[in-house]
Amino acid sequence: MYDADRMRCPPASLLGYVTVFITLGLSAGCRMPTTVYGRLVLGQGDSGDVRLARVELLDTAAWDSAPLYEIAPETGGQYYRVPFEFPAVVPGPYYVLAWEDRDGDGRVSDGDLTGVCGGRHQPGWPGEPVLVYPRWTVDAGDIEMRTYSVLEVRATGNKLPSGDTTVFTYSFNHDVFLNSLVIAFPGQQRLPDPEAAGAKAADSTYLSDGWSMGGPMPSGLHQLEFRGAFRDSSFLLRAAVRID
């Protein structure tokens, strides 16, 4: 007796001839083991064309590693739903990553369309692993494709010509609420900016200025620590700013 999850098609031994088995298999859309398949589905309320994505199988949760297998979705799908299939893979555990490199930077980054098994692709969560055994066909299910959001901060700093005052500027790539900004000056204690808290709009530049210690300001690497709320989660971001 064959497990339906193991074998989606009847084995050839149950048919009179191999040629008959092949004919029936093709007509029924059966898959030969060992296979991983599924569907890319555009998340509700999101926009994009899932047919432009590529699907990867990785043996690690690190997205910067090279995939073991990579395919394009099958032809004939629609922009919001398209099937994919890895027709022959080596047995083992895999992570499925589907993504469209919208900015062309060659890596999963903010604004790309992405999806993983078992839920929404989130920073630090690679999805649920897919286990492939010899002669099994595995349905990875519907891979929900969503716009990937990674919060980033950009910060710069410089000393005024007088050398006795330091000024910092910073911006976020998404709307956030900033609870605190703490700056660590080289060789000095950490100092909070009492005026930093508040709502910050995406791509707007904010100023943390007037830093003075009654003499020449230090040069070198400054550490800026941002704490706040992004969507439904709290965040902690650090930025290193070198000032000569």
TINUVO-709011 format. One line per 2 residues: number of its first residue (from 0); their letters; for each residue y, z, x of N, C-alpha, C. Coordinates in nm, 2 decimals. Each point is the difference from the previous one (the first is absolute). Layout:
<recs>
NUM	a	Y:Z:X:Y:Z:X:Y:Z:X  ...
</recs>
This chain:
<recs>
0	my	-0.12:0.00:0.09:0.12:0.00:-0.09:0.12:0.00:0.09  0.10:-0.07:-0.04:0.12:-0.02:0.08:0.12:0.07:-0.06
2	da	0.08:0.07:0.08:0.12:0.06:-0.04:0.10:-0.10:-0.03  0.07:0.01:-0.12:0.10:-0.11:-0.04:0.11:0.00:0.10
4	dr	0.04:0.12:0.06:0.11:0.00:0.09:-0.04:-0.06:0.14  -0.13:0.01:0.03:-0.05:-0.06:0.12:-0.01:-0.15:-0.01
6	mr	-0.06:-0.05:-0.10:-0.03:-0.14:-0.01:0.06:-0.05:-0.13  0.11:-0.08:0.01:0.05:-0.06:-0.12:-0.08:-0.12:-0.05
8	cp	-0.08:-0.06:0.09:-0.08:-0.11:-0.04:-0.15:0.03:0.02  -0.09:-0.06:-0.08:-0.14:0.03:0.02:-0.05:-0.06:0.13
10	pa	-0.10:0.07:0.07:-0.05:-0.05:0.13:-0.08:-0.13:-0.02  -0.01:-0.07:0.10:-0.06:-0.13:0.00:-0.15:0.01:-0.04
12	sl	-0.06:0.11:0.04:-0.14:0.02:-0.03:-0.04:0.00:-0.15  0.11:0.02:-0.08:-0.03:0.01:-0.15:0.01:-0.14:-0.06
14	lg	0.04:-0.10:0.08:0.01:-0.13:-0.05:-0.10:-0.10:0.06  -0.03:-0.10:-0.06:-0.11:-0.09:0.04:0.03:-0.07:0.14
16	yv	0.12:-0.04:0.01:0.04:-0.07:0.12:0.14:0.04:0.05  0.02:-0.01:0.13:0.13:0.04:0.06:0.11:-0.09:-0.06
18	tv	-0.03:-0.12:-0.02:0.10:-0.10:-0.05:0.04:0.04:-0.14  -0.09:0.05:-0.08:0.03:0.04:-0.13:0.09:0.12:0.00
20	fi	-0.03:0.10:0.09:0.08:0.12:0.02:0.14:-0.03:0.04  0.02:-0.10:0.09:0.13:-0.03:0.05:0.08:-0.06:-0.12
22	tl	-0.07:-0.09:-0.07:0.07:-0.07:-0.11:0.04:0.10:-0.11  -0.09:0.09:-0.04:0.04:0.10:-0.09:0.11:0.10:0.05
24	gl	-0.01:0.03:0.13:0.09:0.09:0.05:0.14:-0.06:0.00  0.01:-0.12:0.04:0.14:-0.06:0.00:0.05:-0.02:-0.14
26	sa	-0.09:-0.03:-0.10:0.05:-0.02:-0.13:0.05:0.13:-0.06  -0.06:0.11:0.04:0.03:0.13:-0.06:0.11:0.07:0.08
28	gc	0.04:-0.06:0.11:0.11:0.07:0.08:-0.06:0.11:0.08  -0.12:0.00:0.03:-0.06:0.12:0.07:0.04:-0.01:0.15
30	rm	0.00:0.12:0.06:0.04:0.02:0.14:-0.12:0.03:0.08  -0.01:-0.06:0.12:-0.10:0.03:0.10:0.04:0.12:0.08
32	pt	-0.10:0.09:0.02:0.03:0.12:0.09:0.02:-0.05:0.14  0.08:0.07:0.09:0.07:0.13:-0.03:0.14:-0.04:-0.03
34	tv	0.06:0.04:-0.12:0.12:-0.06:-0.05:0.09:0.12:-0.04  0.13:-0.02:0.02:0.11:0.09:-0.06:0.09:-0.09:-0.08
36	yg	0.03:0.04:-0.12:0.09:-0.08:-0.08:0.08:0.09:-0.09  0.10:-0.06:-0.06:0.09:0.08:-0.09:0.11:-0.09:-0.06
38	rl	0.10:0.07:-0.05:0.12:-0.08:-0.05:0.13:0.07:0.05  0.10:-0.09:0.03:0.13:0.05:0.02:0.08:-0.01:-0.13
40	vl	0.06:0.12:-0.03:0.07:0.01:-0.13:0.14:0.05:0.02  0.10:-0.07:-0.05:0.14:0.04:0.02:0.03:0.12:-0.08
42	gq	0.05:0.11:0.06:0.03:0.12:-0.07:0.10:-0.02:-0.11  -0.02:0.08:-0.10:0.09:-0.01:-0.12:0.15:0.04:0.04
44	gd	0.09:-0.09:-0.04:0.14:0.02:0.03:0.04:-0.05:0.14  -0.10:-0.05:0.08:0.04:-0.05:0.13:0.01:-0.15:-0.01
46	sg	0.05:-0.06:0.11:0.02:-0.15:0.00:-0.06:-0.06:0.13  -0.04:-0.12:-0.01:-0.06:-0.07:0.11:-0.12:-0.09:-0.04
48	dv	-0.06:-0.06:0.09:-0.11:-0.09:-0.02:-0.12:0.04:0.09  -0.10:0.06:-0.07:-0.11:0.05:0.08:-0.08:-0.11:0.07
50	rl	0.01:-0.12:-0.04:-0.07:-0.11:0.06:0.05:-0.02:0.15  0.12:0.05:0.03:0.06:-0.02:0.13:-0.05:0.11:0.10
52	ar	-0.07:0.10:-0.05:-0.05:0.10:0.09:-0.13:-0.04:0.08  -0.03:0.08:0.10:-0.13:-0.02:0.07:-0.07:0.14:-0.02
54	ve	-0.13:-0.01:0.02:-0.09:0.12:-0.02:-0.07:0.02:0.13  0.00:0.13:0.04:-0.06:0.03:0.13:-0.10:0.11:-0.02
56	ll	-0.11:0.00:0.08:-0.09:0.11:0.01:0.01:0.06:0.14  0.03:0.13:0.00:0.02:0.08:0.13:-0.11:0.11:0.01
58	dt	-0.03:0.03:0.12:-0.10:0.11:0.02:0.08:0.13:0.04  0.13:0.00:-0.02:0.08:0.12:0.04:0.11:0.01:-0.10
60	aa	0.05:0.12:-0.02:0.12:0.02:-0.09:0.13:-0.04:0.06  0.00:-0.03:0.12:0.13:-0.04:0.07:0.03:-0.15:-0.03
62	wd	0.11:-0.02:-0.07:0.04:-0.14:-0.04:0.04:-0.08:0.12  0.03:0.06:0.11:0.05:-0.09:0.12:-0.12:-0.05:0.08
64	sa	-0.12:0.03:-0.05:-0.12:-0.05:0.07:-0.03:-0.14:-0.05  -0.08:-0.08:0.08:-0.04:-0.13:-0.05:-0.11:0.01:-0.10
66	pl	0.01:-0.08:-0.11:-0.10:0.00:-0.10:-0.13:-0.07:0.05  -0.12:0.05:-0.05:-0.12:-0.06:0.03:-0.02:-0.13:-0.07
68	ye	0.05:0.00:-0.13:-0.01:-0.12:-0.08:0.13:-0.02:-0.07  0.04:-0.13:-0.02:0.13:-0.03:-0.06:-0.02:-0.13:-0.08
70	ia	0.04:0.00:-0.13:-0.02:-0.12:-0.09:0.13:-0.01:-0.08  0.01:-0.12:-0.06:0.10:-0.03:-0.10:-0.06:0.02:-0.14
72	pe	0.07:0.03:-0.10:-0.06:0.01:-0.14:-0.06:-0.14:-0.04  -0.09:0.00:-0.09:-0.05:-0.12:-0.05:0.10:-0.08:-0.07
74	tg	-0.02:-0.13:-0.01:0.09:-0.09:-0.07:-0.02:0.01:-0.15  0.10:-0.04:-0.07:-0.02:-0.01:-0.15:0.05:0.13:-0.07
76	gq	0.04:0.10:0.07:0.05:0.12:-0.07:0.14:-0.01:-0.05  0.05:0.10:-0.06:0.14:0.00:-0.05:0.08:0.10:0.09
78	yy	0.13:-0.01:-0.01:0.09:0.08:0.09:-0.02:0.15:-0.02  -0.05:0.04:-0.11:-0.02:0.14:-0.02:-0.14:0.05:0.01
80	rv	-0.10:-0.09:0.02:-0.14:0.04:0.01:-0.08:-0.12:0.07  -0.07:0.04:0.11:-0.08:-0.11:0.07:-0.12:0.07:0.06
82	pf	-0.11:-0.06:0.00:-0.12:0.06:0.06:0.00:-0.03:0.15  -0.08:0.08:0.07:-0.03:-0.02:0.15:-0.14:0.03:0.03
84	ef	-0.05:-0.05:0.11:-0.14:0.02:0.03:-0.02:-0.01:0.15  -0.06:0.10:0.06:-0.05:-0.01:0.14:-0.15:-0.04:-0.01
86	pa	-0.04:-0.12:0.03:-0.14:-0.04:-0.03:-0.11:0.05:0.09  0.04:0.05:0.12:-0.11:0.05:0.08:0.06:0.10:0.10
88	vv	-0.03:0.13:-0.01:0.06:0.10:0.09:-0.12:0.08:0.05  0.03:0.06:0.12:-0.10:0.09:0.06:0.00:0.13:-0.07
90	pg	-0.11:0.06:-0.04:0.00:0.13:-0.07:0.08:0.11:0.08  0.06:0.08:-0.08:0.08:0.11:0.06:0.11:0.05:-0.10
92	py	0.07:0.10:0.04:0.12:0.04:-0.08:0.12:-0.08:0.04  0.08:-0.03:-0.11:0.12:-0.08:0.03:0.12:0.05:-0.09
94	yv	0.12:-0.03:0.05:0.12:0.02:-0.09:0.05:-0.14:-0.03  0.04:-0.01:-0.13:0.05:-0.13:-0.05:0.16:0.01:0.00
96	la	0.06:-0.10:0.06:0.14:-0.01:0.00:0.04:-0.14:-0.04  0.08:0.00:-0.11:0.05:-0.13:-0.05:0.15:0.01:0.02
98	we	0.06:-0.11:0.06:0.15:0.01:0.02:0.06:-0.14:0.02  0.12:-0.01:-0.04:0.08:-0.11:0.02:0.12:0.03:0.10
100	dr	0.00:-0.06:0.11:0.10:0.03:0.11:0.13:-0.06:-0.04  0.08:0.06:-0.09:0.12:-0.06:-0.06:0.11:-0.02:0.11
102	dg	0.01:0.09:0.09:0.10:-0.02:0.10:-0.04:-0.07:0.13  -0.13:-0.03:0.01:-0.05:-0.08:0.11:0.00:0.08:0.13
104	dg	-0.01:0.13:0.00:0.00:0.08:0.12:-0.14:0.02:0.06  -0.10:-0.04:-0.07:-0.14:0.01:0.05:-0.06:0.14:-0.02
106	rv	0.06:0.08:-0.08:-0.05:0.14:-0.02:0.03:0.04:-0.14  -0.07:0.10:-0.05:0.03:0.05:-0.13:0.13:0.08:0.01
108	sd	0.10:-0.03:-0.07:0.13:0.06:0.01:0.06:0.01:-0.14  0.12:0.07:0.00:0.07:0.02:-0.13:0.03:-0.14:-0.06
110	gd	-0.03:-0.01:-0.13:0.03:-0.12:-0.08:-0.12:-0.09:-0.01  -0.10:0.01:0.08:-0.12:-0.08:-0.02:-0.07:0.03:-0.13
112	lt	-0.08:-0.10:-0.04:-0.09:0.02:-0.12:-0.13:0.04:0.05  -0.05:0.12:-0.04:-0.12:0.06:0.06:-0.09:0.06:-0.10
114	gv	-0.13:0.01:0.03:-0.10:0.07:-0.09:-0.12:0.05:0.08  -0.06:0.10:-0.05:-0.12:0.06:0.06:-0.09:0.04:-0.11
116	cg	-0.12:0.04:0.04:-0.10:0.04:-0.10:0.03:0.14:-0.06  -0.02:0.01:-0.13:0.01:0.13:-0.06:0.13:0.06:-0.03
118	gr	0.11:-0.08:0.01:0.13:0.06:-0.03:0.11:-0.08:0.07  0.12:0.06:-0.01:0.12:-0.07:0.06:0.01:0.02:0.15
120	hq	0.03:-0.10:0.07:0.01:0.02:0.15:0.12:0.08:0.03  -0.02:0.11:0.07:0.11:0.10:0.03:-0.01:0.02:0.15
122	pg	0.12:0.03:0.07:0.00:0.03:0.14:-0.10:0.11:0.03  -0.09:-0.02:0.09:-0.09:0.11:0.04:-0.13:0.00:-0.08
124	wp	-0.01:-0.08:-0.10:-0.12:-0.01:-0.08:-0.06:-0.14:0.00  -0.12:-0.02:0.06:-0.05:-0.13:0.02:-0.09:-0.05:-0.12
126	ge	0.00:0.08:-0.11:-0.09:-0.04:-0.11:-0.14:0.06:0.02  -0.08:-0.03:-0.10:-0.14:0.05:0.01:-0.09:-0.10:0.07
128	pv	-0.09:0.06:0.09:-0.09:-0.09:0.07:-0.10:-0.08:-0.09  -0.04:-0.11:0.05:-0.10:-0.08:-0.07:-0.12:0.00:0.09
130	lv	-0.12:0.04:-0.06:-0.12:0.01:0.08:-0.09:-0.12:-0.03  -0.03:-0.07:0.10:-0.08:-0.12:-0.01:-0.14:0.02:0.07
132	yp	-0.11:-0.02:-0.08:-0.13:0.02:0.05:-0.07:-0.14:0.01  -0.11:-0.01:0.08:-0.06:-0.13:0.01:-0.05:-0.05:-0.13
134	rw	0.04:-0.13:-0.03:-0.04:-0.07:-0.12:0.06:0.06:-0.13  0.11:0.06:0.02:0.08:0.05:-0.12:0.11:-0.09:-0.02
136	tv	0.03:-0.02:-0.13:0.13:-0.06:-0.04:0.09:0.11:-0.05  0.12:0.01:0.05:0.09:0.11:-0.03:0.12:-0.04:-0.07
138	da	0.03:0.05:-0.12:0.12:-0.03:-0.08:0.10:0.10:0.04  0.11:-0.04:0.08:0.10:0.09:0.04:0.10:0.03:-0.12
140	gd	-0.02:-0.07:-0.11:0.08:0.03:-0.12:0.14:-0.07:0.00  0.09:0.04:-0.08:0.13:-0.05:-0.01:0.09:0.07:0.11
142	ie	0.06:-0.09:0.09:0.09:0.05:0.10:0.14:-0.01:-0.05  0.06:0.11:-0.04:0.14:-0.01:-0.06:0.10:-0.03:0.11
144	mr	0.07:-0.11:-0.02:0.10:-0.04:0.10:0.14:0.05:-0.04  0.06:0.08:0.09:0.13:0.06:-0.02:0.10:-0.03:0.12
146	ty	0.13:0.01:-0.03:0.09:-0.01:0.11:-0.01:0.13:0.08  -0.03:-0.01:0.13:-0.02:0.11:0.09:0.14:0.06:0.04
148	sv	0.01:0.13:-0.01:0.13:0.06:0.02:-0.02:0.11:0.12  0.07:-0.02:0.10:0.00:0.09:0.12:0.15:0.04:0.02
150	le	0.02:0.13:0.00:0.14:0.05:0.02:0.03:0.00:0.15  0.11:-0.06:0.03:0.05:0.00:0.14:0.14:0.04:0.01
152	vr	0.04:0.05:0.12:0.14:0.04:0.02:0.04:-0.07:0.13  0.12:-0.05:0.00:0.06:-0.06:0.12:0.12:0.09:0.04
154	at	0.01:0.04:0.13:0.10:0.09:0.04:0.06:-0.05:0.14  0.13:0.01:0.01:0.06:-0.03:0.13:0.10:0.12:0.03
156	gn	0.05:0.00:0.12:0.10:0.10:0.04:0.08:-0.04:0.12  0.12:0.05:0.01:0.08:-0.02:0.12:0.10:0.11:0.02
158	kl	0.06:0.01:0.12:0.11:0.09:0.03:0.13:-0.07:-0.01  0.10:0.07:-0.05:0.13:-0.06:-0.01:0.06:-0.02:0.15
160	ps	0.09:-0.09:0.02:0.06:-0.02:0.14:0.04:0.12:0.07  0.04:0.10:-0.08:0.04:0.13:0.07:-0.12:0.07:0.05
162	gd	-0.12:-0.03:-0.04:-0.12:0.07:0.05:-0.03:0.14:-0.06  0.09:0.05:-0.08:-0.02:0.13:-0.05:-0.04:0.01:-0.15
164	tt	-0.04:-0.12:-0.05:-0.04:0.00:-0.14:-0.11:-0.11:-0.02  -0.11:0.04:-0.07:-0.11:-0.09:-0.03:0.00:-0.04:-0.15
166	vf	-0.04:-0.12:-0.02:0.00:-0.05:-0.14:-0.14:-0.07:-0.02  -0.06:0.03:-0.12:-0.13:-0.07:-0.03:0.02:-0.08:-0.13
168	ty	-0.07:-0.11:-0.01:-0.01:-0.07:-0.13:-0.15:-0.02:-0.03  -0.03:0.00:-0.13:-0.14:-0.02:-0.04:-0.01:-0.07:-0.14
170	sf	-0.11:-0.06:-0.03:-0.02:-0.07:-0.13:-0.15:0.00:-0.03  -0.04:0.00:-0.12:-0.13:-0.01:-0.05:-0.03:-0.13:-0.07
172	nh	-0.13:-0.05:0.01:-0.03:-0.12:-0.07:-0.03:0.01:-0.15  -0.01:0.12:-0.05:-0.01:0.03:-0.14:0.09:0.11:-0.05
174	dv	0.02:0.00:-0.13:0.08:0.11:-0.05:-0.07:0.13:0.02  0.07:0.10:0.05:-0.06:0.14:0.02:0.10:0.10:-0.04
176	fl	-0.05:0.13:-0.01:0.08:0.11:-0.01:-0.02:0.08:0.13  0.11:0.02:0.08:-0.01:0.07:0.13:0.03:0.15:-0.02
178	ns	-0.10:0.08:0.04:0.02:0.14:-0.01:0.07:0.06:0.12  -0.04:-0.05:0.12:0.06:0.05:0.12:-0.01:-0.10:0.11
180	lv	0.10:0.01:0.10:0.00:-0.07:0.12:0.02:0.11:0.11  -0.09:0.00:0.10:0.01:0.09:0.11:0.00:-0.08:0.13
182	ia	0.09:0.03:0.09:0.01:-0.08:0.12:-0.02:0.09:0.12  -0.09:-0.04:0.09:-0.03:0.07:0.12:0.07:-0.07:0.12
184	fp	0.10:0.06:0.05:0.07:-0.06:0.12:-0.07:0.04:0.12  0.00:-0.09:0.11:-0.08:0.03:0.12:0.05:0.14:0.06
186	gq	-0.09:0.08:0.02:0.03:0.13:0.07:0.07:0.10:-0.09  0.01:-0.03:-0.13:0.07:0.09:-0.10:-0.09:0.04:-0.11
188	qr	0.04:0.09:-0.08:-0.07:0.04:-0.12:0.01:-0.10:-0.11  -0.09:0.00:-0.10:0.01:-0.09:-0.11:0.11:0.04:-0.09
190	lp	0.07:-0.10:-0.05:0.12:0.03:-0.08:-0.01:-0.08:-0.13  0.02:0.06:-0.11:-0.01:-0.07:-0.13:0.14:-0.06:-0.03
192	dp	-0.01:-0.11:-0.07:0.13:-0.06:-0.05:0.02:0.04:-0.14  0.09:0.09:-0.03:0.02:0.06:-0.13:0.05:-0.10:-0.11
194	ea	0.04:-0.12:0.04:0.06:-0.09:-0.09:-0.10:-0.12:-0.03  -0.12:0.01:0.05:-0.09:-0.11:0.00:-0.08:-0.02:-0.14
196	ag	-0.02:0.12:-0.07:-0.08:-0.01:-0.12:0.06:-0.08:-0.11  -0.09:-0.06:-0.08:0.05:-0.08:-0.11:-0.08:-0.13:-0.01
198	ak	0.03:-0.08:-0.11:-0.07:-0.13:-0.03:0.05:-0.10:0.10  -0.09:-0.08:0.06:0.03:-0.10:0.09:-0.06:-0.13:-0.05
200	aa	0.09:-0.10:-0.01:-0.04:-0.13:-0.05:-0.06:-0.09:0.11  -0.10:-0.08:-0.04:-0.07:-0.09:0.10:0.10:-0.09:0.07
202	ds	-0.02:-0.01:0.13:0.08:-0.09:0.09:0.14:0.03:0.01  0.04:0.12:-0.05:0.14:0.05:0.02:0.01:0.08:0.13
204	ty	0.11:-0.01:0.07:0.01:0.07:0.12:0.08:0.13:-0.02  -0.05:0.11:0.06:0.06:0.13:-0.02:0.03:0.06:0.14
206	ls	0.10:0.09:0.00:0.06:0.05:0.12:-0.02:0.15:0.02  -0.04:0.04:0.11:0.00:0.14:0.04:0.09:0.01:0.13
208	dg	0.12:0.04:-0.02:0.10:-0.01:0.10:0.06:0.13:0.04  0.09:-0.01:0.10:0.08:0.12:0.04:-0.08:0.11:0.07
210	ws	-0.11:-0.04:0.07:-0.08:0.10:0.07:0.07:0.02:0.14  0.04:0.13:0.02:0.07:0.03:0.12:-0.04:0.14:0.04
212	mg	0.00:0.03:0.13:-0.04:0.13:0.06:0.10:0.05:0.09  0.12:-0.04:-0.01:0.11:0.05:0.08:0.00:-0.05:0.14
214	gp	-0.06:-0.12:0.03:0.00:-0.05:0.13:-0.08:-0.13:0.00  -0.04:-0.06:0.11:-0.07:-0.12:0.00:-0.13:0.01:-0.08
216	mp	-0.03:-0.10:-0.08:-0.12:0.01:-0.08:-0.12:-0.05:0.08  -0.12:0.05:-0.02:-0.12:-0.04:0.08:-0.04:-0.14:-0.02
218	sg	-0.06:-0.06:0.10:-0.06:-0.13:-0.01:-0.15:0.02:0.00  -0.07:-0.12:-0.03:-0.14:0.01:0.00:-0.06:-0.02:-0.14
220	lh	-0.12:0.05:-0.02:-0.08:-0.03:-0.13:0.03:0.11:-0.10  0.06:-0.04:-0.11:0.03:0.09:-0.11:-0.11:-0.02:-0.11
222	ql	-0.04:0.11:-0.07:-0.10:-0.01:-0.10:0.06:0.04:-0.14  -0.01:-0.10:-0.09:0.05:0.02:-0.14:-0.11:0.02:-0.09
224	ef	0.00:0.11:-0.08:-0.11:0.03:-0.09:0.05:0.00:-0.15  -0.05:-0.09:-0.08:0.04:-0.02:-0.14:-0.11:0.06:-0.09
226	rg	0.04:0.08:-0.10:-0.09:0.05:-0.10:0.06:-0.03:-0.14  -0.09:-0.04:-0.09:0.05:-0.03:-0.13:-0.11:-0.05:-0.10
228	af	0.04:-0.07:-0.10:-0.10:-0.04:-0.10:0.01:-0.16:-0.02  -0.11:-0.06:0.00:-0.01:-0.15:-0.02:-0.10:-0.02:-0.11
230	rd	0.06:-0.05:-0.12:-0.08:-0.02:-0.12:-0.06:0.13:-0.04  -0.13:0.02:0.00:-0.07:0.12:-0.05:-0.05:0.09:0.12
232	ss	0.05:-0.03:0.12:-0.06:0.07:0.11:0.12:0.05:0.09  -0.03:0.11:0.08:0.09:0.04:0.10:-0.02:-0.07:0.13
234	fl	0.09:-0.01:0.09:-0.01:-0.07:0.12:0.06:0.08:0.12  -0.05:-0.03:0.11:0.05:0.05:0.13:0.00:-0.12:0.09
236	lr	0.12:-0.04:0.05:0.01:-0.11:0.09:0.08:0.04:0.12  -0.04:-0.04:0.12:0.07:0.03:0.12:0.04:-0.13:0.07
238	aa	0.12:0.00:0.06:0.05:-0.12:0.07:0.05:0.05:0.13  -0.03:-0.07:0.11:0.05:0.03:0.13:0.11:-0.10:0.03
240	vr	0.12:0.06:0.04:0.12:-0.07:0.03:0.04:0.03:0.15  0.01:-0.10:0.08:0.04:0.01:0.14:0.15:-0.03:0.01
242	id	0.07:0.10:0.05:0.15:-0.02:0.02:0.03:0.02:0.15  0.07:-0.10:0.06:0.03:0.01:0.14:0.14:0.06:0.02
</recs>
